[in-house]
């Protein structure tokens, strides 16, 4: 999700609370288009590794897309829709797992200063 600029991504361990899934992954997007892009990215990435979703819901509207992978259910919301449904409050007894830290941005090499000198003009009189 973070690769597609998802906002406020949370992973909740819900296995002790329900038999529906072991983990809920929740993230927000700024637009319907970005919500669908994040869902497509998750689906494509996991499908390439052999993990096909059992179902995908809400992709046509883009306000809330749910991808069910069995043990893991991903919810991608448009930000205003996420605050309305507030899944974090619904699952407040779940343990929130830390996300791996983002890789630090590469340090740019210092720019080389290029000095251009004009050749001195010699005049002969």
C-alpha positions as CSV (number, residue, x, y, z in Angstrom):
1,X,0.0,0.0,0.0
2,X,2.8,2.4,0.9
3,X,4.2,2.0,-2.6
4,X,1.1,3.6,-4.0
5,X,1.0,6.4,-1.4
6,X,-1.6,5.0,0.9
7,X,-2.2,7.1,4.0
8,X,-2.5,5.9,7.6
9,X,-1.9,2.2,6.9
10,X,-2.7,0.0,9.9
11,X,-2.4,-3.8,10.4
12,X,-4.8,-5.2,13.0
13,X,-4.4,-8.7,14.4
14,X,-8.0,-9.8,14.8
15,X,-7.6,-13.6,15.0
16,X,-8.4,-13.7,18.8
17,X,-11.6,-11.7,18.2
18,X,-13.2,-13.3,15.1
19,X,-13.0,-16.4,12.8
20,X,-13.5,-14.2,9.7
21,X,-9.8,-13.3,9.3
22,X,-6.5,-13.2,11.1
23,X,-5.5,-9.8,10.0
24,X,-7.1,-6.6,8.7
25,X,-5.0,-4.2,6.7
26,X,-6.6,-0.8,6.5
27,X,-5.4,2.2,4.4
28,X,-6.7,5.4,3.0
29,X,-6.4,7.1,-0.4
30,X,-7.1,10.7,-1.5
31,X,-9.4,9.8,-4.4
32,X,-11.5,7.0,-5.9
33,X,-8.8,6.6,-8.6
34,X,-6.1,6.2,-6.1
35,X,-8.2,3.7,-4.1
36,X,-8.6,1.5,-7.1
37,X,-4.9,1.9,-8.0
38,X,-3.9,0.7,-4.5
39,X,-6.4,-2.3,-4.8
40,X,-5.0,-3.2,-8.2
41,X,-1.5,-3.0,-6.9
42,X,-2.2,-5.3,-4.0
43,X,-4.1,-7.8,-6.2
44,X,-1.4,-7.8,-8.8
45,X,1.5,-8.2,-6.4
46,X,-0.1,-11.0,-4.4
47,X,-1.5,-12.7,-7.5
48,X,2.1,-12.9,-9.0
49,X,3.2,-14.7,-5.8
50,X,0.3,-17.2,-6.1
51,X,-2.1,-15.6,-3.7
52,X,-5.4,-14.9,-5.5
53,X,-8.1,-13.0,-3.7
54,X,-11.3,-14.9,-2.7
55,X,-13.3,-11.8,-3.6
56,X,-12.9,-8.2,-4.4
57,X,-15.8,-5.8,-3.4
58,X,-16.3,-2.1,-4.2
59,X,-13.8,-1.6,-7.0
60,X,-16.4,-0.1,-9.3
61,X,-17.1,2.8,-6.9
62,X,-13.7,3.3,-5.5
63,X,-14.9,4.7,-2.2
64,X,-14.1,1.5,-0.2
65,X,-12.4,-1.5,-1.8
66,X,-12.2,-4.8,0.1
67,X,-9.9,-7.5,-1.0
68,X,-10.4,-10.8,0.8
69,X,-7.4,-13.2,0.8
70,X,-8.8,-15.5,3.5
71,X,-6.6,-15.0,6.5
72,X,-5.9,-11.4,5.4
73,X,-8.6,-8.8,4.5
74,X,-7.5,-5.5,3.0
75,X,-9.7,-2.4,3.2
76,X,-8.8,0.6,1.1
77,X,-10.9,3.6,1.8
78,X,-11.2,7.1,0.4
79,X,-10.3,9.2,3.5
80,X,-13.8,10.6,4.1
81,X,-15.4,7.2,3.8
82,X,-12.8,5.7,6.3
83,X,-13.7,8.2,8.9
84,X,-17.4,7.5,8.5
85,X,-17.1,3.7,9.0
86,X,-14.2,3.9,11.6
87,X,-13.2,0.2,11.4
88,X,-10.4,1.0,13.9
89,X,-13.0,1.8,16.6
90,X,-15.0,-1.3,15.7
91,X,-11.9,-3.4,16.1
92,X,-10.4,-1.4,19.0
93,X,-9.7,-4.6,21.0
94,X,-7.4,-5.9,18.2
95,X,-3.6,-5.6,18.5
96,X,-2.1,-3.1,16.0
97,X,1.0,-4.4,14.5
98,X,3.9,-2.1,13.7
99,X,4.7,-1.6,10.0
100,X,8.2,-2.1,8.8
101,X,10.0,1.3,8.6
102,X,10.2,2.8,5.2
103,X,13.6,2.6,3.6
104,X,15.4,5.8,4.0
105,X,15.6,8.0,0.9
106,X,18.9,7.6,-0.9
107,X,21.3,10.3,-0.2
108,X,22.1,12.4,-3.3
109,X,25.7,12.8,-4.2
110,X,26.9,16.3,-3.7
111,X,26.6,18.3,-6.9
112,X,29.9,19.1,-8.5
113,X,30.6,22.6,-9.2
114,X,31.6,23.3,-12.7
115,X,33.7,26.4,-13.2
116,X,33.9,27.7,-16.7
117,X,36.6,30.2,-17.3
118,X,36.8,32.3,-20.4
119,X,40.2,32.4,-22.1
120,X,41.7,35.8,-21.8
121,X,41.5,37.7,-25.0
122,X,44.9,38.9,-26.2
123,X,44.9,41.9,-28.4
124,X,47.9,42.8,-30.4
125,X,48.3,46.5,-31.3
